[in-house]
């Protein structure tokens, strides 16, 4: 029978009746959107989403991610460029002919219909036979854990159940691709974590090409096979989540990816040391900035610090005065002041004047062992790992990171 229980025997991918899994690559070529008032919402996007891949667009509000998704769906006219689905140019195809299914932020359920009828509505419009509708909806409900609520109307369902009904409505369509516009943003934090895990599991089971939009970088990092970080209508970097975290190409990506956010501060190179505020730390011999001296922006993630009492003895340390202490159970966040100018998210997003660097002392955060004896107002020694530092050009924001292998290692590799 057709339905969610079917899978291709050789590949493990979802089967669609007698034709097997359908190819559904999504390609964006020079995709641009200019509104009548001259606003350029999307600027020359180039991206290839492979068949079965889960790609996430992430960025601050107004960066163009939803507009790009709507152009793929056919809900927004394209000013320039091409959208291809399964190798076919779909610029002039209406949404109903693109063989995609959308899941929206606001669920968009019919309040007078039961969960079953909401999920079945699209199939009914397409004149799918009733027995097949029942099979598809039943299979989707089983996967989504909705079997007990199919007779109920949306007003009697929880937020998580409503969102799963909206997902089920998309799944039963058996589309080439799913397009999801911030589908979890209306859920409370605890429910969002659970639904996020279910969504990831669902994608692994179905293997359907998915493009997902969110402003939440945690969602992006946990869901995406690849993540495209957007700003001001452009894609700044597209890569695997862990590579975005470890190798951001510029300041904006570095500041946006990671929670808590990376500490960014004005610093300078002085020989084999880096100086930031009142602190001087030896540079790692391998991971160094691509310049011998001068002003740079230093990035240190909170995870690169540790309470010295729980760190290897050979690691260098700095003494800080604890300004704020957040004890979170699994770890603790220690905040301390650095006498240097800080790079702020607001400046990076263009909400302040031209400079990237705000004129204030920097408030650093360190993620440390929960057994720490740190106390507000008291000094504590923090171990710091320079092999995890990041370096950026203060003029362009581009990464200055280079990795220089020691001569003995380089010779051994020949």
Buried (B, 14 or more C-beta within 10 A) or exposed (E): EBBBEEBEEEEEBBBBEEEBBBEBBBBBBEBBBBEEEEEBBBBBBEBBBBBBBBBBBBBBEBBBBBBBBBBBBBBBEBBEBEBBBBEEEBEEBEBEEBBBBBBBBEBEBEEEBBBBBBBBBBBEEEEBEEEBBBBBBBBBBEBBEBEEBBEBBBEEBEBBBBBBBBBBBBBBBBBBBBBBBBBBBBBEEEBBBEBBEBBEEBBEEBBBBBBBBBBBBBBBBBBBBBBBBBBBBBBBBBBBBEEBBBBBBBBBBBBBBBEBBBBBBBBBBEEEEBBBBEBEBEBBEEBBBEEEEEEBBBBBBBBBBBBBBEBEEEBBBBEBEBBEBEEEEEBBBBBBBBEBBBBBBEBBBEEBEEEBBBEEBBBBBBBBBEEBEBEEEEEBEBBBBBEBBBBBBBEEBEBBBEEEEEEEEEEEEE
